[in-house]
Amino acid sequence: QVQLVESGGGLVQPGGSLRLSCAASGFMLDYYAVAWFRQAPGKERERVSCISSGGGFIIYADSVKGRFAISRDSAKNTVDLQMNSLKPEDTAVYYCATRRGCNPNYRVYDYWGQGTQVTVSS
């Protein structure tokens, strides 16, 4: 069974940090590009970051450059998103998704996790 599960979300104060994890079962994440998307109420789904299957291509949304970092942990079959210096505007449901290669269009991704809520608030 192919499955993606996000974890690590929660409530954090502005300036704080969270580390999200995307765990795969039924297939190896090493062979796929993995993207993190987020969606806040009333806003379009936004690609936060993507990492290629080989790890040689990494892209970040302008809004998170310098604050977020995507990485692979092959031993755990996960892709993580380290989020630092969090801002209230980072509040959203965060999803991981996979396909053959990185693409900004969420509609072309093959598999999705259920999402994890990130809330940045005082």
C-alpha positions, -999 to +999 in steps of 0.1 A: +000+000+000+014+034-010+010+060+017+025+093+028+021+106+063+031+141+075+040+148+111+056+175+133+030+202+130+017+221+160+013+255+177+044+277+179+051+313+187+065+337+161+102+332+158+100+296+168+109+265+149+092+232+138+105+202+119+080+185+096+085+149+084+071+132+054+072+094+059+066+070+030+054+034+031+050+011+002+077+028-019+111+044-016+111+082-015+147+082-029+133+075-064+108+104-064+108+142-062+091+153-030+074+187-026+060+204+004+028+225-002+008+246+021-027+259+021-042+285+043-080+292+044-090+314+015-056+312-002-043+292-031-022+261-025+015+272-025+045+252-032+069+257-003+098+236-015+108+206-036+137+183-037+146+161-067+151+123-065+188+127-066+188+157-043+207+178-068+178+202-074+162+221-045+138+250-048+121+272-022+093+297-024+106+333-021+086+337+011+106+310+029+141+313+015+167+315+042+142+302+068+132+267+057+154+238+046+143+205+029+163+174+033+162+136+028+168+109+053+171+078+032+176+055+062+142+065+075+125+069+041+115+104+049+118+139+036+119+166+063+112+203+063+130+223+089+112+256+095+129+284+114+120+320+123+084+312+118+059+340+111+021+341+115+018+341+077+033+306+077+002+293+094-014+267+071-019+230+066+013+215+052+012+186+028+039+165+012+035+151-023+055+130-048+059+127-085+087+120-110+101+155-109+096+188-092+067+208-106+050+240-092+015+227-102-001+207-073-025+190-098+003+169-113+015+152-081+007+116-078+006+109-040-003+131-011-002+129+026-032+139+048-016+172+059-004+185+092-015+218+108+011+245+115-001+274+136+022+304+143+006+326+169+012+344+202 
